[in-house]
Amino acid sequence: MTFFLHWLLNLWAGVFLIISSESIHMDIYLAIGQSNMAGRAPLVDSLMGPLSDVYLFKGDTSERWVPATNPMNIFSTVRKEADMQQLSPSFAFARDLAARGNKKLGMVVNARGGTSIKLWLPGTDYYASFIERLKDAARDGEVKGVIWHQGESDVQDLNHYLQDLQDIIIQIRKDIGNPELPFVAGQIIDNTPERRSFNQLILQLPELLPHTAVVSSEGMEVFDGVHFDQESQLMLGKRYAEKMLELQGK
């Protein structure tokens, strides 16, 4: 009898876990780009707790999702060393969206520092890596949008940047099966003439492709000439959330 009760309890526990797994349905967002999206602003203890109702896609067979904590880029399949991953705009982005909604949020963060836009084009290893993870994550919910922060590596040659970015967006939408998937890009710090030119250029994106938006870097600061400081990263994430909600009509 003891063995039977033990077996029965394990059976019901297994059923409960299966039901729980199948009932997960999250709003899923992809965060990609180079070092500012990976996060380089130093983390402090007050930013290390788990976000309420937000989960990071880990993608392991035994552990697909974990409560979202910093650093958000830690499970990126293309990231640099673990100790380089710090505060990303995806943190405040997810925190703000979760605070305004009533659904669980799933974040797929797959950034890598020092990458040019050419490395993210459809057909590249980086594109294949994030789109594979995103499709896998979508088994547990619906992909609701993409945030992108990249450009510092391309400011010396912007001739094809906007076309390359459109190609990425269009292909993501095809692969996910949503031609109106919201996509929000971000400006970089405007402390050189080349970077100011980039920021002016990327503002054209919403005119070229519907359901896209651009967040401003106005008022933000960097701590090393390139990477946004802690306050700016939090501000950037909040701006991403606001633009995403605008695109979603909320």
N, C-alpha and C positions, 0 to 999 in steps of 0.2 A: 504493500500500500504506500509505503514511504517513497519507493522508487516511482510508482505511478503518479503520485502527487507531484513529485519533483519533475517528472517528464511533462506532465500537463502544464505546470507553471512555465516551464521553458517553452512549450509549444505556444501558449498564449502570449508570452513575451515576444516570441518571434513574429507572430501574427501582428502584434501591436507595432513592432518596428517596421514591418513591411507596409502596413497601412500608413504609418507616419511618413515614411519615405515617399510613398506614392501621392500623398496629399500635399506635399510641398508645392507651392506655386508662388514664385517670386517675380517681381519686376527686376529684370536683369540689365545691367549696364556694363559696357566695355570701356576701359580707360587705357589708351595707348599713346606712345610718343617717345620722346627722349628724356634727358635727365631731369628736367623739371617735373615731368609726369611721374617718373620713377620716384622722385623726391630726394632732395639733398639738404633741405633745411633741418637743422638739428632738432631731435625730439626731446621732450621733457616729460616728466612723470605724469603731469596733468593731461597729457594727450595719449597715454598708453592704455587706458581702459577700453573695454569692448564697446562698440556702438550698439545701441538698442535696435533690434529688428534688422540688423545689417549683417550679411554674411559674405565671406571671401571664398571664391572658388579655389579650392585646393586641387581637386581633380584626381585624387588618389582613389583606387578601387574601394578601399575601406573607409575613406573619409573625403567625401566630395566637397562639403562645405564646412567652414569653421566660423565662429563668431569673428566679425571684422575688428581687427586691432591694427595699430601701426607696428611696423611699416606695411602699408597696403600693397606694395609691390613685391613682397617677400616670396610669393608663389609664382612670379613671372617665370616662364620657361626660357626667357632670353636675357634675363637681368645680369648685371655684373655682380661682384661680390656682395654677400648678404649684408655686411656691415656698411655698405655704401647706400643702402636703401633707407631713406629717412622720411620726412614729412612730405606727402604728395597732396595735390589738390583733390585727389579722389577721396580723401578722408572727409574734408568739410563738405564736399559735394554729396557724398552718401549720407552724412549726418543730417544735412539740411533737407534733403529729399525725404528721408525717413521721418523726420519730424513733421512733415507736411502731409504725409500720406497715412494710409491705414493698412498697407501691405508690407510684407517682408521684402527686403531689398537684397539682391545678389550682385556682387561686384566681381567682374573679371578684369584684373589689372595685369597688363602684360607689356610693360615699358622697358626700354633699355637706353641708357645714356650714350651720348656721342653718335647717334645714328642719323644719317641723312634721310630725306624722304624717299630716295631711290631704294633704300633698303626695306621700305615698307610697302612697295608697290605689289599689286597682285602678281603672283608667280614667284615671289621671293620666299626665303625661309621664314622671315619674320611674319609676313602676311599669313603663310600657311599655319604657323604656330598659333597665332591669336585666333584665327578663324576656326581652327579645329577645337580650341578650348571653348570658344563662344558657342559653337554648335552643341558641344557636349553639355555645357552649362544650361543651354536652352531646354534640355530634357526636364528641367525642374521649374520652368517658368516661361516667361515671354521676354524677348529682348526688346527693351524700350528705348535705347539710345546709346550713342557713342560720344565720349569726350576725348579730344585729341589736343596734345600740346607738344609741338615740335617746330623746328625752324632755325634754331641757333646754328645748326651745321650747314645751312643752305643760304645764308645771307649774302654770300659772295657771288652767287649766281641764281637769280630768281626767275630766269627766262621761262622755265617750264614748271615752276612750283605749283601754280594754281591748277594747271591741267593735271599734274600728277596727283594732287590732292583730290580733285574731282574723280579721277580714275579709281582711287582707293575707296571713296565714298560710294560710288556707283556699284563697285564690285561687292562691297560689304552688303549693300542692300539686296543685290541679286542673291548672294549666298545665304542670307537670312530669310529671304522671301518677303521683304517689306520695302517697296519702292519709296516709301515716305518715312523711313526710319530717321528720327532726328539725329543730327550730327552737329556738335558744337566744338569749334576750334578756339584756340586762345592766342592772344598776342604775347610777344616776348618783351623783355625789358628794352626800353627805347634809349639806351645810353650811348649809342653810336649812330652815325648817319645810315649805315647799312641796316641796322635793326629797325630804325624808324621807317626805312623804305619797306621792309618786310611787313611791318604793322599796318602801313597804308595799303599794301597789296592785299593782305589777307581779308581786309574789310570788304573786298569785292565778292567774296565767296557767296554770301546770300543772294547777290544779284545774278550769279551764274547758275546756282543750283538750289532748287526749293528745299524747304525743311532743313535748312542749315542756319547757323548763327555763329557769331564771333564774340568772345568776351574780351573786354579791354584790360590792359595792364596799367592803366592810368593810376597814379598814386602809389604804385608798388615799389619796393626796394629789393636790391640784391645784396648778398653778403660777401660775394667774391667776384663781382663783375658780370656774372651770368645767371646764378641761381637765386631764385626768390627766397627771401628770409621767411621765418616762421609766420609772422603776421600777414605777409603778402600771400603765402600759400593758403592760409585760411580764407583770406579775402577772395583769392582766385577760385577756390572750391565753391564758395558761396555764389560767386558770379556764374560759374558753370551751372549750378543748380537752378538759378533764376532763369537763365536762358533756356535750359532744358524744359522747364515748366512752361515758358512762353511758347516754345515750339509745340508742346503737347496741348496747348490751349487751356492750361490750368491756371 
